[in-house]
Amino acid sequence: MFHAPTPTRRSASFAPAFRSLDSNFERFVNEALAGASQRGARFEQDETSWTLSLDLPGLAKEELSIGIEGAVVRIASTQEAKRSVKAAYELPQEIDAATSEAKLENGVLTLKLAKQAPVSKEAKLTIA
């Protein structure tokens, strides 16, 4: 005897499973992005720069090293420092290191990271 399969019908209870998955993914992303702020980092941005503030009590400016490579800023303490700090942050756009600034005041490191203006790599060809 041959039985035809019953067509699958999505019930209303199927949709909440996807909503739950979406909300769990959104929560995961938000927690990952908020992880920096939980470690004492705060980000702000405007049209021309990002401002990154980190709580680094007990460290002197001579005990810190800041490196910028493309869109990544790395902050690390030197070997002589009283405490160890190592962090890296990748920003959505390359950083202009020449116009960026760093300031350490009252245990708070503030980095003003200038956004690098996009450079067009378009080349014009002459039609022969």
ChimeraX attribute file (.defattr): number of C-alpha atoms within 10 A of each C-alpha:
attribute: neighborCount
match mode: 1-to-1
recipient: residues
	/A:1	2
	/A:2	4
	/A:3	5
	/A:4	5
	/A:5	6
	/A:6	6
	/A:7	6
	/A:8	6
	/A:9	7
	/A:10	8
	/A:11	7
	/A:12	8
	/A:13	8
	/A:14	10
	/A:15	10
	/A:16	10
	/A:17	11
	/A:18	11
	/A:19	11
	/A:20	11
	/A:21	11
	/A:22	12
	/A:23	12
	/A:24	12
	/A:25	12
	/A:26	12
	/A:27	12
	/A:28	12
	/A:29	12
	/A:30	11
	/A:31	13
	/A:32	11
	/A:33	11
	/A:34	13
	/A:35	12
	/A:36	16
	/A:37	14
	/A:38	10
	/A:39	10
	/A:40	12
	/A:41	17
	/A:42	15
	/A:43	13
	/A:44	10
	/A:45	13
	/A:46	9
	/A:47	7
	/A:48	11
	/A:49	18
	/A:50	18
	/A:51	17
	/A:52	17
	/A:53	20
	/A:54	19
	/A:55	17
	/A:56	18
	/A:57	13
	/A:58	12
	/A:59	20
	/A:60	16
	/A:61	14
	/A:62	10
	/A:63	17
	/A:64	20
	/A:65	13
	/A:66	14
	/A:67	11
	/A:68	18
	/A:69	12
	/A:70	13
	/A:71	17
	/A:72	15
	/A:73	19
	/A:74	14
	/A:75	16
	/A:76	16
	/A:77	20
	/A:78	15
	/A:79	10
	/A:80	10
	/A:81	16
	/A:82	12
	/A:83	13
	/A:84	13
	/A:85	15
	/A:86	12
	/A:87	11
	/A:88	14
	/A:89	13
	/A:90	14
	/A:91	14
	/A:92	9
	/A:93	14
	/A:94	19
	/A:95	23
	/A:96	17
	/A:97	18
	/A:98	9
	/A:99	12
	/A:100	17
	/A:101	12
	/A:102	14
	/A:103	11
	/A:104	18
	/A:105	12
	/A:106	11
	/A:107	14
	/A:108	17
	/A:109	21
	/A:110	19
	/A:111	20
	/A:112	20
	/A:113	25
	/A:114	22
	/A:115	22
	/A:116	18
	/A:117	11
	/A:118	8
	/A:119	6
	/A:120	6
	/A:121	6
	/A:122	6
	/A:123	6
	/A:124	6
	/A:125	6
	/A:126	5
	/A:127	4
	/A:128	3
